[in-house]
Amino acid sequence: MLANAITISRIVLAFLLLPLAPLQPAFLLVYLLGGLSDMADGYVARKTHTVSILGSKLDSIADFILIVVLLYVLYPILQPSKEILLWIAAIAFIRLSAITTVCIRYGYFASLHTYANKATGLALFLFPFSLMVTSSAIPLVLVLVLATCSASEELIINITSKKLNLETKGFFDNL
């Protein structure tokens, strides 16, 4: 399927970021292509009626790989404090708890496509570009606040919902 090929290209693009100098034109171009692939895969899947559980899983895996690579590449630039690293670890724990909850309740790995997750993804996508215009910690804190909220919302939805709906838009969809 074309949508899955686009998602797999994001994984390849993420790994292509590793040897590139962070925030330089080649890095930003590869990163931009990865971000565009994130927007395109779901759109193509919906338009071609090829939305699938596999595609959703691939999308989540590609997002995870891109985030890990981005953290690894930007770590020397950010030089985050221990508190920021603990915050990131807490977010990862909440996300892992949400995924584990789905695995226990429904028998497979899945991540929700809520508005909060999409907002977090957009903020994360814009984050490297923000580093080019400010040395302030505000963009990082904004990403972490959004990530905390979206991860917490996803965990609450996964714990409280009666059935799994990968396309739920947020907590209030499940009431």
C-alpha positions as CSV (number, residue, x, y, z in Angstrom):
1,M,0.0,0.0,0.0
2,L,1.1,3.5,-0.9
3,A,0.3,4.9,2.6
4,N,2.5,2.3,4.3
5,A,5.3,3.0,1.9
6,I,5.1,6.7,2.8
7,T,5.2,5.8,6.5
8,I,8.2,3.6,6.0
9,S,9.9,6.4,4.2
10,R,9.6,8.4,7.4
11,I,11.6,5.7,9.2
12,V,14.3,5.9,6.6
13,L,14.3,9.7,6.7
14,A,14.6,9.6,10.5
15,F,17.8,7.4,10.3
16,L,19.1,9.7,7.5
17,L,19.1,12.6,10.1
18,L,21.8,10.8,12.2
19,P,24.8,11.7,10.1
20,L,23.6,15.2,9.3
21,A,24.6,18.4,11.1
22,P,21.6,19.4,13.2
23,L,19.7,22.5,12.1
24,Q,21.7,22.8,8.9
25,P,19.9,23.0,5.5
26,A,20.3,19.3,4.7
27,F,19.1,18.3,8.1
28,L,16.1,20.6,7.9
29,L,15.2,19.3,4.4
30,V,15.3,15.7,5.4
31,Y,13.4,16.5,8.6
32,L,10.8,18.5,6.6
33,L,10.3,15.6,4.3
34,G,9.8,13.3,7.3
35,G,7.2,15.7,8.7
36,L,5.4,15.9,5.3
37,S,5.3,12.1,5.2
38,D,3.6,12.1,8.6
39,M,0.9,14.3,7.2
40,A,0.6,12.5,3.9
41,D,0.4,8.8,5.0
42,G,-2.9,9.2,6.8
43,Y,-4.4,11.4,4.1
44,V,-3.4,8.9,1.4
45,A,-4.7,5.9,3.5
46,R,-8.1,7.6,3.9
47,K,-8.4,8.8,0.3
48,T,-7.5,5.3,-1.1
49,H,-9.6,3.5,1.5
50,T,-6.6,1.6,2.7
51,V,-6.7,2.6,6.4
52,S,-5.5,-0.4,8.4
53,I,-4.4,-1.5,11.8
54,L,-0.9,-2.3,10.3
55,G,-0.8,1.3,8.9
56,S,-1.7,2.7,12.3
57,K,1.0,0.6,14.0
58,L,3.6,1.6,11.4
59,D,2.6,5.3,11.9
60,S,3.1,5.0,15.6
61,I,6.4,3.2,15.2
62,A,7.7,5.8,12.7
63,D,6.7,8.6,15.0
64,F,8.5,7.0,17.9
65,I,11.7,6.4,15.8
66,L,11.6,10.0,14.6
67,I,11.2,11.3,18.1
68,V,14.0,9.2,19.5
69,V,16.4,10.2,16.6
70,L,15.4,13.9,17.1
71,L,16.2,13.7,20.8
72,Y,19.5,12.0,20.2
73,V,20.5,14.5,17.5
74,L,19.4,17.6,19.4
75,Y,20.6,16.5,22.8
76,P,24.0,18.2,22.5
77,I,22.3,21.5,21.4
78,L,19.6,21.4,24.1
79,Q,21.8,20.1,26.9
80,P,18.6,19.5,29.0
81,S,18.7,19.6,32.7
82,K,18.1,16.6,34.9
83,E,14.5,17.9,35.6
84,I,13.8,18.1,31.8
85,L,15.2,14.5,31.3
86,L,13.0,13.3,34.2
87,W,10.0,15.0,32.6
88,I,10.7,13.3,29.3
89,A,11.1,10.0,31.1
90,A,7.7,10.6,32.9
91,I,6.1,11.3,29.5
92,A,7.6,8.1,28.1
93,F,6.3,6.2,31.1
94,I,2.8,7.5,30.7
95,R,2.9,6.7,26.9
96,L,4.2,3.2,27.6
97,S,1.4,2.8,30.2
98,A,-1.2,3.8,27.6
99,I,0.2,1.3,25.1
100,T,0.4,-1.4,27.7
101,T,-3.2,-0.8,28.7
102,V,-4.3,-1.3,25.1
103,C,-2.2,-4.4,24.8
104,I,-3.7,-5.9,28.0
105,R,-7.3,-4.8,27.2
106,Y,-7.4,-5.5,23.4
107,G,-4.5,-7.8,22.7
108,Y,-2.5,-5.6,20.4
109,F,-0.3,-2.5,20.2
110,A,-2.1,0.7,19.2
111,S,-1.9,4.4,19.7
112,L,-4.8,6.9,19.5
113,H,-5.0,9.8,17.0
114,T,-6.5,12.4,19.3
115,Y,-6.5,16.1,18.7
116,A,-4.1,16.4,21.6
117,N,-1.7,13.9,20.1
118,K,-1.9,15.7,16.8
119,A,-1.2,19.1,18.5
120,T,1.8,17.5,20.3
121,G,3.0,16.1,17.0
122,L,2.8,19.6,15.3
123,A,4.6,21.2,18.2
124,L,7.3,18.6,18.1
125,F,7.6,19.0,14.3
126,L,8.0,22.8,14.7
127,F,10.4,22.5,17.6
128,P,13.7,22.2,15.6
129,F,12.7,25.2,13.6
130,S,12.1,27.2,16.8
131,L,15.6,26.5,17.8
132,M,16.8,28.6,14.9
133,V,15.0,31.7,16.1
134,T,15.2,31.5,19.9
135,S,17.5,30.1,22.6
136,S,14.6,30.3,25.0
137,A,13.4,27.1,26.8
138,I,9.7,28.1,26.1
139,P,9.4,26.0,22.9
140,L,10.7,22.9,24.7
141,V,8.5,23.5,27.7
142,L,5.5,23.9,25.4
143,V,6.2,20.6,23.7
144,L,6.6,18.9,27.0
145,V,3.4,20.3,28.4
146,L,1.5,19.2,25.3
147,A,3.1,15.8,25.4
148,T,2.2,15.4,29.1
149,C,-1.4,16.4,28.4
150,S,-1.8,14.2,25.3
151,A,-0.1,11.1,26.9
152,S,-2.2,11.5,30.1
153,E,-5.4,11.9,28.0
154,E,-4.6,8.8,26.0
155,L,-3.9,6.8,29.1
156,I,-7.2,7.9,30.7
157,I,-9.1,7.1,27.5
158,N,-7.5,3.6,27.3
159,I,-8.4,2.9,30.9
160,T,-12.0,4.2,30.8
161,S,-13.3,3.4,27.3
162,K,-15.5,0.5,26.7
163,K,-14.0,-0.2,23.3
164,L,-10.9,0.8,21.4
165,N,-11.4,3.6,18.8
166,L,-8.1,4.5,17.2
167,E,-9.7,7.6,15.6
168,T,-11.1,9.0,18.8
169,K,-10.6,12.8,18.9
170,G,-10.3,13.1,22.6
171,F,-11.6,12.2,26.0
172,F,-15.0,13.7,25.5
173,D,-15.6,11.4,22.4
174,N,-15.8,8.5,24.8
175,L,-18.4,9.8,27.3
